[in-house]
């Protein structure tokens, strides 16, 4: 099994799809010669040329609209929105056009576009460059939303997203680009809507996304030393949500913690908590705990940034509260 | 303000009690803790103490059966007016400790009764997790009888599980299943008759450990040589016991009232757990058979035993029996004699054990065997020598040649 970094895994999925299929191309700000702000598309210009690795002007609305138009015409574009925060600028096109076209055309149009973007705290990029806005898009009927946390997942899920006939908003976390992991020899598509159990446990289920998957695994190890058995589940696809897997796990453990880097209030975990309380009400032995960022703009000062976003110890504290310790 | 005296719940499952007689009369002063009335429950008759001091203002129920929680009297200050009539019967005291009077009652009840104390209650609602509520509902357990150990006294699932372990309230007793009567099969009758007969025989047991490294190797080697035959430790044991019986002819015997019968061949019975019950088919003249031949005979016998197709002559005439429970991970056990045979070997599992050898510790595969002997036919030393031979053959199979 080859080992790839998360960054290489994204590039591998993009390149493999472009080699296989002339309809697939990538576009975004500074993705060609520069290889993107995170270096994900590095080297792709040389292989595929400027026609298929397209630099765009600094207008997220224009580039999103262009990608949507191309998708309506039968292409499978992958548009990179440089920072998740700039999804706000592309939102009109994504929310009002991409998400609605198939429905409003009575199925005559499909919009097989992927909007890749990245964000998150960790490098002190400040309040306008480090947000986690995935919940905004989970709220929109007509969009699929993916948030992958490992190299294997990001590659298999991106492949499935490219070949999904619906618009997919694909979130990557900045601090994960460097992590390495084994991936299958050839790309194995991971179906959208399937959660992954990273670790089996019997006392508490932690449902985590993105960076918090790794923080939760650390917390689970610590909990194990204290005799608490923690199951860690990553939904991977936020829309559609693998409710069956999440509810099933909580019915087994009777306790749940939801964890993400986005602010807790109205975060993705709120929806998960609602699903759990409704479908697993009679199995819950403790209130569902939520772990997320404090309700504040992300500070620039590194120490303050770290204070605002959650870490393994926050997950562990929540785990302990669920078991009453 | 007068204190209501309510009929307490003196035990789980108590729904009502019968007031036999009052020990104080209206207008009489009472001290908290003084016997106030006699109460008859389905279990006992006992004196119930006053929960408050003052004057017994009014007796609301002078006698007869009263549901738990109903107001039966009022205690108050001298000259105080008792409420005109008792309010409608309240729920059990445990349900209303949020009321001042109720709390006193509950506390008094707790002093008398080492029953589970009241659940954490807030505004009349018991704090319990949804899971705890579901388990309690399914098992018919009253949450009010459970003390919560979660945050703020919340009842969590574990608390309900613990309550389940307490004796179930009488009212919720589950009707027990009916006793099933199965007619005795002939096999079962035979087992009962023969083993009861065995119990009348004076028997003794000898236990020894054998190191199984070489015996296990032998099984492996034999399997390689005869891949079509499934050779097991039992087959090696059968061969080894047969050889040992030939060397210790005094063991290959049967006691009768007239004479001791000494047999020319080692006809080794093997205890088989068949669906219809224990059967012991016999491998004839095992000393003349190779291990592979024994395995074939044994496989045929076991298969027919499982299919209930053994014939009488498969089962008769054994001179010795092996009962091997090693495959069930039994360390060691004592077998009951298989009459009229004079001995039976009980074989446990082969397991790794720490064995000291020449001042050093070794981890070796060890197997424990217990030989049961009919003392009428065999003496201890005879059995011990026989067992030592079996041990040495197992530890060094070449010696059996």
Boltz contact constraints between the chains, C-beta under 6 A:
constraints:
  - contact:
      token1: [A, 254]
      token2: [B, 131]
      max_distance: 6.0
  - contact:
      token1: [A, 281]
      token2: [B, 130]
      max_distance: 6.0
  - contact:
      token1: [A, 282]
      token2: [B, 130]
      max_distance: 6.0
  - contact:
      token1: [A, 282]
      token2: [B, 134]
      max_distance: 6.0
  - contact:
      token1: [A, 283]
      token2: [B, 131]
      max_distance: 6.0
  - contact:
      token1: [A, 284]
      token2: [B, 130]
      max_distance: 6.0
  - contact:
      token1: [A, 284]
      token2: [B, 131]
      max_distance: 6.0
  - contact:
      token1: [A, 285]
      token2: [B, 129]
      max_distance: 6.0
  - contact:
      token1: [A, 285]
      token2: [B, 131]
      max_distance: 6.0
  - contact:
      token1: [A, 285]
      token2: [B, 156]
      max_distance: 6.0
  - contact:
      token1: [A, 285]
      token2: [B, 157]
      max_distance: 6.0
  - contact:
      token1: [A, 324]
      token2: [B, 150]
      max_distance: 6.0
